[in-house]
Amino acid sequence: MTHTPYDLSAQGWRESTPGEQGVDAARLAEGYDQLTAEYPHFDSLIIVRRGCIVFERYRGDSGPEVLHNLKSVTKSVLSMLIGIAIQTGDLEGLDGKLGYYFPDYFTSTRDSNKRDIRVRDLLTMRSGLEWSEWGSCAVEMTASPHWIDFVLEQPLIHRPGEHFSYSTGDTQLLSGILQRATAMSALDFADLYLFGPLGITQRSWPSDPQGYTIGGAELSLTPRDMAKLGALYLNQGIWAGDSVIPTAWVKMSTAPHVEGVAADPGVRYGYLWWLYPQASHECFIAAGYGGQLIYGIPDLDLVVVLAGDSRAAPKLFSDNRMVYEFSWLRDWVIPAVSDIPG
């Protein structure tokens, strides 16, 4: 995925007409009507081309400054923070092991092999711990008095690093590692190193009973700030001329590390990012329950943000099928781009 960085400013978005940025406005308007007719739970849409907002629509009580619970988009934000923590030296790298960061969590009654779960295993959902994301595990974890303890009590049924199983439990462990490595919660770390530089001041991100920021869900941001995160990644981690996230991490985290993660063989997984082509164009995707979505398509210089009421979302948006079955970008947005590189 390639893209030449340009100036993005924390002072505000540049706005432009679709036509000025090589996008068919009539096609977008028609596509928006189709989107809201078929999926009325969506209340926010932003399309960014060449660093400019070219299309922005809200419905109901939503608006550019209204917070939305991003659900599992939170996981991709956690990935950003891990990359920053490696750059700052707080995290030594991807091969740090769970036993190093949580020695107090392991006793003689625990499976000692769990100590060998690495940071990279958690980033790729390959801890090896038994987990049923859309069964009872996530609900039981959030109902438990000690979330990290609950995750670590799950049986180790695969060798770490060998088997993909989508798991909010893995990201809670990762949030715990980040907090122990930096002596800051993920929220405080984000405020200092990510949200602050991007001018993101409206945010909410709760913690578990032990004070570890929820690693896999519950971050709330505005649609425009969701778009900032997508644009930051499209711009190779550079914002207002400064490197906020190392360019090498942007490339590494959106590179395919795991195949065979969904029914569609075209879906791959990076470091807490989904990867799935949109009409033959490589695309990284942050996806959350109910259709909270950030798409980045580097070769089209395109970011698309969708958000909505997860309570009213169709079943399609209840799990990760949305990554490959929801085709609105492929059907409407990409065909509206009139100057696709040859």
VEXVEXRO-108686 format. One record per residue (C-alpha): residue number from 0; residue in one letter; x, y, z. Coordinates in steps of 0.2 Angstrom, whole numbers. Last residue first. Layout:
% residues N
<rec num="NUM" residuo="a" u="X" v="Y" w="Z"/>
...
//
This chain:
% residues 342
<rec num="341" residuo="g" u="-22" v="17" w="-72"/>
<rec num="340" residuo="p" u="-25" v="28" w="-57"/>
<rec num="339" residuo="i" u="-43" v="31" w="-53"/>
<rec num="338" residuo="d" u="-48" v="48" w="-59"/>
<rec num="337" residuo="s" u="-67" v="47" w="-59"/>
<rec num="336" residuo="v" u="-70" v="41" w="-41"/>
<rec num="335" residuo="a" u="-89" v="38" w="-41"/>
<rec num="334" residuo="p" u="-87" v="19" w="-45"/>
<rec num="333" residuo="i" u="-77" v="18" w="-29"/>
<rec num="332" residuo="v" u="-90" v="25" w="-18"/>
<rec num="331" residuo="w" u="-106" v="16" w="-25"/>
<rec num="330" residuo="d" u="-105" v="-3" w="-27"/>
<rec num="329" residuo="r" u="-88" v="-6" w="-19"/>
<rec num="328" residuo="l" u="-91" v="6" w="-5"/>
<rec num="327" residuo="w" u="-108" v="-1" w="-2"/>
<rec num="326" residuo="s" u="-103" v="-20" w="-2"/>
<rec num="325" residuo="f" u="-106" v="-26" w="16"/>
<rec num="324" residuo="e" u="-102" v="-44" w="14"/>
<rec num="323" residuo="y" u="-84" v="-43" w="16"/>
<rec num="322" residuo="v" u="-80" v="-34" w="32"/>
<rec num="321" residuo="m" u="-98" v="-35" w="38"/>
<rec num="320" residuo="r" u="-96" v="-53" w="41"/>
<rec num="319" residuo="n" u="-86" v="-48" w="56"/>
<rec num="318" residuo="d" u="-101" v="-49" w="68"/>
<rec num="317" residuo="s" u="-117" v="-41" w="72"/>
<rec num="316" residuo="f" u="-117" v="-30" w="56"/>
<rec num="315" residuo="l" u="-125" v="-42" w="45"/>
<rec num="314" residuo="k" u="-139" v="-44" w="58"/>
<rec num="313" residuo="p" u="-146" v="-27" w="54"/>
<rec num="312" residuo="a" u="-142" v="-12" w="65"/>
<rec num="311" residuo="a" u="-155" v="-4" w="76"/>
<rec num="310" residuo="r" u="-145" v="-6" w="93"/>
<rec num="309" residuo="s" u="-129" v="-2" w="84"/>
<rec num="308" residuo="d" u="-135" v="16" w="80"/>
<rec num="307" residuo="g" u="-123" v="22" w="67"/>
<rec num="306" residuo="a" u="-106" v="26" w="60"/>
<rec num="305" residuo="l" u="-98" v="26" w="43"/>
<rec num="304" residuo="v" u="-81" v="33" w="39"/>
<rec num="303" residuo="v" u="-73" v="33" w="22"/>
<rec num="302" residuo="v" u="-55" v="37" w="18"/>
<rec num="301" residuo="l" u="-48" v="39" w="0"/>
<rec num="300" residuo="d" u="-31" v="42" w="-8"/>
<rec num="299" residuo="l" u="-36" v="30" w="-21"/>
<rec num="298" residuo="d" u="-20" v="20" w="-20"/>
<rec num="297" residuo="p" u="-21" v="21" w="-1"/>
<rec num="296" residuo="i" u="-39" v="15" w="2"/>
<rec num="295" residuo="g" u="-43" v="17" w="20"/>
<rec num="294" residuo="y" u="-60" v="12" w="28"/>
<rec num="293" residuo="i" u="-66" v="16" w="45"/>
<rec num="292" residuo="l" u="-82" v="8" w="51"/>
<rec num="291" residuo="q" u="-94" v="7" w="65"/>
<rec num="290" residuo="g" u="-107" v="-5" w="57"/>
<rec num="289" residuo="g" u="-117" v="-11" w="72"/>
<rec num="288" residuo="y" u="-102" v="-20" w="80"/>
<rec num="287" residuo="g" u="-85" v="-12" w="75"/>
<rec num="286" residuo="a" u="-74" v="-13" w="60"/>
<rec num="285" residuo="a" u="-57" v="-5" w="57"/>
<rec num="284" residuo="i" u="-53" v="-8" w="38"/>
<rec num="283" residuo="f" u="-37" v="-8" w="28"/>
<rec num="282" residuo="c" u="-40" v="-8" w="9"/>
<rec num="281" residuo="e" u="-31" v="-14" w="-7"/>
<rec num="280" residuo="h" u="-41" v="-9" w="-22"/>
<rec num="279" residuo="s" u="-48" v="-24" w="-32"/>
<rec num="278" residuo="a" u="-66" v="-17" w="-30"/>
<rec num="277" residuo="q" u="-63" v="-15" w="-12"/>
<rec num="276" residuo="p" u="-50" v="-27" w="-6"/>
<rec num="275" residuo="y" u="-50" v="-34" w="12"/>
<rec num="274" residuo="l" u="-38" v="-31" w="26"/>
<rec num="273" residuo="w" u="-45" v="-31" w="44"/>
<rec num="272" residuo="w" u="-34" v="-21" w="57"/>
<rec num="271" residuo="l" u="-29" v="-28" w="74"/>
<rec num="270" residuo="y" u="-11" v="-31" w="68"/>
<rec num="269" residuo="g" u="-15" v="-37" w="51"/>
<rec num="268" residuo="y" u="-29" v="-49" w="46"/>
<rec num="267" residuo="r" u="-34" v="-56" w="30"/>
<rec num="266" residuo="v" u="-51" v="-57" w="20"/>
<rec num="265" residuo="g" u="-49" v="-63" w="2"/>
<rec num="264" residuo="p" u="-53" v="-81" w="8"/>
<rec num="263" residuo="d" u="-71" v="-76" w="11"/>
<rec num="262" residuo="a" u="-77" v="-87" w="26"/>
<rec num="261" residuo="a" u="-66" v="-78" w="37"/>
<rec num="260" residuo="v" u="-49" v="-78" w="45"/>
<rec num="259" residuo="g" u="-40" v="-89" w="32"/>
<rec num="258" residuo="e" u="-24" v="-79" w="31"/>
<rec num="257" residuo="v" u="-15" v="-70" w="45"/>
<rec num="256" residuo="h" u="-1" v="-57" w="45"/>
<rec num="255" residuo="p" u="-7" v="-46" w="30"/>
<rec num="254" residuo="a" u="1" v="-29" w="31"/>
<rec num="253" residuo="t" u="-9" v="-15" w="39"/>
<rec num="252" residuo="s" u="1" v="-16" w="55"/>
<rec num="251" residuo="m" u="18" v="-17" w="47"/>
<rec num="250" residuo="k" u="15" v="-2" w="35"/>
<rec num="249" residuo="v" u="8" v="9" w="49"/>
<rec num="248" residuo="w" u="22" v="3" w="60"/>
<rec num="247" residuo="a" u="35" v="8" w="48"/>
<rec num="246" residuo="t" u="28" v="25" w="46"/>
<rec num="245" residuo="p" u="30" v="27" w="65"/>
<rec num="244" residuo="i" u="14" v="35" w="72"/>
<rec num="243" residuo="v" u="13" v="53" w="76"/>
<rec num="242" residuo="s" u="27" v="59" w="64"/>
<rec num="241" residuo="d" u="25" v="77" w="63"/>
<rec num="240" residuo="g" u="21" v="88" w="48"/>
<rec num="239" residuo="a" u="4" v="93" w="54"/>
<rec num="238" residuo="w" u="0" v="74" w="55"/>
<rec num="237" residuo="i" u="11" v="60" w="48"/>
<rec num="236" residuo="g" u="7" v="42" w="52"/>
<rec num="235" residuo="q" u="9" v="35" w="34"/>
<rec num="234" residuo="n" u="-4" v="48" w="27"/>
<rec num="233" residuo="l" u="-17" v="34" w="25"/>
<rec num="232" residuo="y" u="-15" v="30" w="43"/>
<rec num="231" residuo="l" u="-17" v="48" w="49"/>
<rec num="230" residuo="a" u="-32" v="49" w="37"/>
<rec num="229" residuo="g" u="-41" v="35" w="45"/>
<rec num="228" residuo="l" u="-38" v="42" w="62"/>
<rec num="227" residuo="k" u="-44" v="59" w="57"/>
<rec num="226" residuo="a" u="-59" v="51" w="50"/>
<rec num="225" residuo="m" u="-64" v="44" w="67"/>
<rec num="224" residuo="d" u="-61" v="62" w="73"/>
<rec num="223" residuo="r" u="-74" v="68" w="61"/>
<rec num="222" residuo="p" u="-86" v="55" w="66"/>
<rec num="221" residuo="t" u="-84" v="59" w="84"/>
<rec num="220" residuo="l" u="-76" v="47" w="96"/>
<rec num="219" residuo="s" u="-81" v="34" w="109"/>
<rec num="218" residuo="l" u="-70" v="20" w="114"/>
<rec num="217" residuo="e" u="-81" v="6" w="121"/>
<rec num="216" residuo="a" u="-72" v="-9" w="113"/>
<rec num="215" residuo="g" u="-57" v="-21" w="113"/>
<rec num="214" residuo="g" u="-44" v="-14" w="125"/>
<rec num="213" residuo="i" u="-55" v="-8" w="139"/>
<rec num="212" residuo="t" u="-43" v="3" w="149"/>
<rec num="211" residuo="y" u="-36" v="-6" w="163"/>
<rec num="210" residuo="g" u="-42" v="1" w="180"/>
<rec num="209" residuo="q" u="-44" v="-15" w="189"/>
<rec num="208" residuo="p" u="-63" v="-15" w="187"/>
<rec num="207" residuo="d" u="-62" v="-12" w="168"/>
<rec num="206" residuo="s" u="-59" v="5" w="161"/>
<rec num="205" residuo="p" u="-69" v="17" w="151"/>
<rec num="204" residuo="w" u="-64" v="27" w="135"/>
<rec num="203" residuo="s" u="-73" v="43" w="131"/>
<rec num="202" residuo="r" u="-68" v="56" w="119"/>
<rec num="201" residuo="q" u="-70" v="74" w="114"/>
<rec num="200" residuo="t" u="-53" v="82" w="114"/>
<rec num="199" residuo="i" u="-45" v="76" w="98"/>
<rec num="198" residuo="g" u="-33" v="89" w="91"/>
<rec num="197" residuo="l" u="-23" v="76" w="82"/>
<rec num="196" residuo="p" u="-7" v="79" w="92"/>
<rec num="195" residuo="g" u="-17" v="76" w="108"/>
<rec num="194" residuo="f" u="-27" v="61" w="103"/>
<rec num="193" residuo="l" u="-11" v="51" w="98"/>
<rec num="192" residuo="y" u="3" v="53" w="110"/>
<rec num="191" residuo="l" u="-3" v="61" w="126"/>
<rec num="190" residuo="d" u="-21" v="58" w="125"/>
<rec num="189" residuo="a" u="-18" v="40" w="119"/>
<rec num="188" residuo="f" u="-6" v="36" w="134"/>
<rec num="187" residuo="d" u="-19" v="43" w="146"/>
<rec num="186" residuo="l" u="-33" v="32" w="137"/>
<rec num="185" residuo="a" u="-22" v="17" w="137"/>
<rec num="184" residuo="s" u="-18" v="19" w="155"/>
<rec num="183" residuo="m" u="-1" v="25" w="160"/>
<rec num="182" residuo="a" u="13" v="16" w="169"/>
<rec num="181" residuo="t" u="20" v="13" w="151"/>
<rec num="180" residuo="a" u="24" v="-5" w="151"/>
<rec num="179" residuo="r" u="11" v="-10" w="164"/>
<rec num="178" residuo="q" u="-2" v="0" w="155"/>
<rec num="177" residuo="l" u="2" v="-7" w="137"/>
<rec num="176" residuo="i" u="3" v="-25" w="144"/>
<rec num="175" residuo="g" u="-15" v="-22" w="152"/>
<rec num="174" residuo="s" u="-21" v="-16" w="135"/>
<rec num="173" residuo="l" u="-14" v="-31" w="127"/>
<rec num="172" residuo="l" u="-23" v="-43" w="139"/>
<rec num="171" residuo="q" u="-39" v="-34" w="135"/>
<rec num="170" residuo="t" u="-35" v="-36" w="117"/>
<rec num="169" residuo="d" u="-34" v="-54" w="118"/>
<rec num="168" residuo="g" u="-50" v="-55" w="128"/>
<rec num="167" residuo="t" u="-59" v="-46" w="114"/>
<rec num="166" residuo="s" u="-55" v="-61" w="104"/>
<rec num="165" residuo="y" u="-56" v="-66" w="86"/>
<rec num="164" residuo="s" u="-48" v="-84" w="85"/>
<rec num="163" residuo="f" u="-33" v="-86" w="74"/>
<rec num="162" residuo="h" u="-22" v="-102" w="77"/>
<rec num="161" residuo="e" u="-3" v="-103" w="77"/>
<rec num="160" residuo="g" u="5" v="-89" w="87"/>
<rec num="159" residuo="p" u="2" v="-97" w="104"/>
<rec num="158" residuo="r" u="1" v="-116" w="104"/>
<rec num="157" residuo="h" u="-18" v="-120" w="104"/>
<rec num="156" residuo="i" u="-30" v="-125" w="117"/>
<rec num="155" residuo="l" u="-24" v="-114" w="131"/>
<rec num="154" residuo="p" u="-39" v="-115" w="143"/>
<rec num="153" residuo="q" u="-47" v="-99" w="149"/>
<rec num="152" residuo="e" u="-41" v="-93" w="166"/>
<rec num="151" residuo="l" u="-31" v="-79" w="158"/>
<rec num="150" residuo="v" u="-46" v="-71" w="151"/>
<rec num="149" residuo="f" u="-55" v="-71" w="168"/>
<rec num="148" residuo="d" u="-40" v="-64" w="177"/>
<rec num="147" residuo="i" u="-39" v="-50" w="164"/>
<rec num="146" residuo="w" u="-57" v="-46" w="167"/>
<rec num="145" residuo="h" u="-58" v="-46" w="186"/>
<rec num="144" residuo="p" u="-75" v="-44" w="194"/>
<rec num="143" residuo="s" u="-83" v="-54" w="180"/>
<rec num="142" residuo="a" u="-98" v="-47" w="170"/>
<rec num="141" residuo="t" u="-87" v="-40" w="156"/>
<rec num="140" residuo="m" u="-78" v="-56" w="154"/>
<rec num="139" residuo="e" u="-95" v="-66" w="155"/>
<rec num="138" residuo="v" u="-102" v="-56" w="140"/>
<rec num="137" residuo="a" u="-86" v="-57" w="130"/>
<rec num="136" residuo="c" u="-85" v="-76" w="133"/>
<rec num="135" residuo="s" u="-103" v="-81" w="130"/>
<rec num="134" residuo="g" u="-104" v="-84" w="112"/>
<rec num="133" residuo="w" u="-100" v="-71" w="98"/>
<rec num="132" residuo="e" u="-82" v="-70" w="104"/>
<rec num="131" residuo="s" u="-80" v="-88" w="108"/>
<rec num="130" residuo="w" u="-63" v="-90" w="116"/>
<rec num="129" residuo="e" u="-50" v="-103" w="120"/>
<rec num="128" residuo="l" u="-33" v="-96" w="123"/>
<rec num="127" residuo="g" u="-21" v="-99" w="108"/>
<rec num="126" residuo="s" u="-15" v="-81" w="109"/>
<rec num="125" residuo="r" u="-17" v="-80" w="90"/>
<rec num="124" residuo="m" u="-28" v="-64" w="88"/>
<rec num="123" residuo="t" u="-15" v="-56" w="77"/>
<rec num="122" residuo="l" u="-10" v="-42" w="90"/>
<rec num="121" residuo="l" u="-11" v="-54" w="104"/>
<rec num="120" residuo="d" u="1" v="-66" w="96"/>
<rec num="119" residuo="r" u="13" v="-51" w="92"/>
<rec num="118" residuo="v" u="13" v="-46" w="110"/>
<rec num="117" residuo="r" u="19" v="-64" w="115"/>
<rec num="116" residuo="i" u="10" v="-78" w="124"/>
<rec num="115" residuo="d" u="24" v="-88" w="132"/>
<rec num="114" residuo="r" u="17" v="-86" w="150"/>
<rec num="113" residuo="k" u="2" v="-96" w="144"/>
<rec num="112" residuo="n" u="13" v="-111" w="143"/>
<rec num="111" residuo="s" u="14" v="-111" w="162"/>
<rec num="110" residuo="d" u="-4" v="-117" w="163"/>
<rec num="109" residuo="r" u="-10" v="-110" w="179"/>
<rec num="108" residuo="t" u="-10" v="-119" w="196"/>
<rec num="107" residuo="s" u="8" v="-116" w="200"/>
<rec num="106" residuo="t" u="4" v="-97" w="200"/>
<rec num="105" residuo="f" u="4" v="-84" w="186"/>
<rec num="104" residuo="y" u="-5" v="-67" w="187"/>
<rec num="103" residuo="d" u="9" v="-60" w="197"/>
<rec num="102" residuo="p" u="22" v="-62" w="183"/>
<rec num="101" residuo="f" u="11" v="-51" w="172"/>
<rec num="100" residuo="y" u="22" v="-41" w="160"/>
<rec num="99" residuo="y" u="36" v="-54" w="159"/>
<rec num="98" residuo="g" u="24" v="-69" w="159"/>
<rec num="97" residuo="l" u="14" v="-61" w="145"/>
<rec num="96" residuo="k" u="29" v="-61" w="133"/>
<rec num="95" residuo="g" u="38" v="-48" w="124"/>
<rec num="94" residuo="d" u="41" v="-53" w="106"/>
<rec num="93" residuo="l" u="33" v="-38" w="98"/>
<rec num="92" residuo="g" u="45" v="-25" w="104"/>
<rec num="91" residuo="e" u="53" v="-17" w="119"/>
<rec num="90" residuo="l" u="38" v="-8" w="124"/>
<rec num="89" residuo="d" u="41" v="9" w="133"/>
<rec num="88" residuo="g" u="54" v="13" w="120"/>
<rec num="87" residuo="t" u="45" v="28" w="113"/>
<rec num="86" residuo="q" u="43" v="19" w="96"/>
<rec num="85" residuo="i" u="37" v="3" w="104"/>
<rec num="84" residuo="a" u="24" v="13" w="113"/>
<rec num="83" residuo="i" u="19" v="22" w="97"/>
<rec num="82" residuo="g" u="16" v="5" w="88"/>
<rec num="81" residuo="i" u="6" v="-2" w="103"/>
<rec num="80" residuo="l" u="-4" v="14" w="103"/>
<rec num="79" residuo="m" u="-9" v="12" w="85"/>
<rec num="78" residuo="s" u="-14" v="-6" w="88"/>
<rec num="77" residuo="l" u="-25" v="0" w="102"/>
<rec num="76" residuo="v" u="-34" v="12" w="89"/>
<rec num="75" residuo="s" u="-37" v="-4" w="78"/>
<rec num="74" residuo="k" u="-45" v="-13" w="93"/>
<rec num="73" residuo="t" u="-56" v="2" w="97"/>
<rec num="72" residuo="v" u="-64" v="-1" w="80"/>
<rec num="71" residuo="s" u="-72" v="-15" w="90"/>
<rec num="70" residuo="k" u="-86" v="-4" w="97"/>
<rec num="69" residuo="l" u="-84" v="13" w="91"/>
<rec num="68" residuo="n" u="-96" v="21" w="103"/>
<rec num="67" residuo="h" u="-101" v="37" w="94"/>
<rec num="66" residuo="l" u="-99" v="55" w="101"/>
<rec num="65" residuo="v" u="-108" v="69" w="92"/>
<rec num="64" residuo="e" u="-96" v="83" w="85"/>
<rec num="63" residuo="p" u="-99" v="80" w="67"/>
<rec num="62" residuo="g" u="-118" v="77" w="69"/>
<rec num="61" residuo="s" u="-130" v="63" w="75"/>
<rec num="60" residuo="d" u="-147" v="66" w="82"/>
<rec num="59" residuo="g" u="-157" v="60" w="67"/>
<rec num="58" residuo="r" u="-146" v="60" w="51"/>
<rec num="57" residuo="y" u="-129" v="66" w="46"/>
<rec num="56" residuo="r" u="-120" v="68" w="29"/>
<rec num="55" residuo="e" u="-102" v="73" w="24"/>
<rec num="54" residuo="f" u="-95" v="72" w="7"/>
<rec num="53" residuo="v" u="-79" v="80" w="0"/>
<rec num="52" residuo="i" u="-69" v="81" w="16"/>
<rec num="51" residuo="c" u="-51" v="85" w="10"/>
<rec num="50" residuo="g" u="-35" v="75" w="13"/>
<rec num="49" residuo="r" u="-34" v="69" w="-5"/>
<rec num="48" residuo="r" u="-52" v="62" w="-4"/>
<rec num="47" residuo="v" u="-61" v="61" w="13"/>
<rec num="46" residuo="i" u="-79" v="53" w="13"/>
<rec num="45" residuo="i" u="-89" v="55" w="29"/>
<rec num="44" residuo="l" u="-105" v="47" w="34"/>
<rec num="43" residuo="s" u="-115" v="47" w="50"/>
<rec num="42" residuo="d" u="-133" v="41" w="54"/>
<rec num="41" residuo="f" u="-132" v="23" w="48"/>
<rec num="40" residuo="h" u="-147" v="13" w="56"/>
<rec num="39" residuo="p" u="-157" v="16" w="40"/>
<rec num="38" residuo="y" u="-147" v="2" w="31"/>
<rec num="37" residuo="e" u="-157" v="-1" w="14"/>
<rec num="36" residuo="a" u="-164" v="16" w="12"/>
<rec num="35" residuo="t" u="-150" v="25" w="20"/>
<rec num="34" residuo="l" u="-137" v="17" w="9"/>
<rec num="33" residuo="q" u="-147" v="19" w="-7"/>
<rec num="32" residuo="d" u="-149" v="38" w="-4"/>
<rec num="31" residuo="y" u="-131" v="39" w="0"/>
<rec num="30" residuo="g" u="-127" v="30" w="-16"/>
<rec num="29" residuo="e" u="-137" v="43" w="-26"/>
<rec num="28" residuo="a" u="-128" v="57" w="-18"/>
<rec num="27" residuo="l" u="-112" v="49" w="-21"/>
<rec num="26" residuo="r" u="-116" v="46" w="-40"/>
<rec num="25" residuo="a" u="-122" v="64" w="-41"/>
<rec num="24" residuo="a" u="-106" v="71" w="-33"/>
<rec num="23" residuo="d" u="-94" v="61" w="-45"/>
<rec num="22" residuo="v" u="-77" v="62" w="-37"/>
<rec num="21" residuo="g" u="-61" v="69" w="-44"/>
<rec num="20" residuo="q" u="-56" v="80" w="-30"/>
<rec num="19" residuo="e" u="-63" v="96" w="-37"/>
<rec num="18" residuo="g" u="-79" v="87" w="-42"/>
<rec num="17" residuo="p" u="-82" v="81" w="-24"/>
<rec num="16" residuo="t" u="-82" v="99" w="-18"/>
<rec num="15" residuo="s" u="-69" v="103" w="-5"/>
<rec num="14" residuo="e" u="-66" v="105" w="13"/>
<rec num="13" residuo="r" u="-50" v="106" w="23"/>
<rec num="12" residuo="w" u="-52" v="99" w="40"/>
<rec num="11" residuo="g" u="-47" v="108" w="56"/>
<rec num="10" residuo="q" u="-33" v="114" w="66"/>
<rec num="9" residuo="a" u="-24" v="97" w="68"/>
<rec num="8" residuo="s" u="-18" v="100" w="51"/>
<rec num="7" residuo="l" u="-14" v="87" w="37"/>
<rec num="6" residuo="d" u="0" v="91" w="25"/>
<rec num="5" residuo="y" u="3" v="78" w="12"/>
<rec num="4" residuo="p" u="11" v="60" w="13"/>
<rec num="3" residuo="t" u="13" v="51" w="-4"/>
<rec num="2" residuo="h" u="3" v="35" w="-3"/>
<rec num="1" residuo="t" u="8" v="16" w="-6"/>
<rec num="0" residuo="m" u="0" v="0" w="0"/>
//
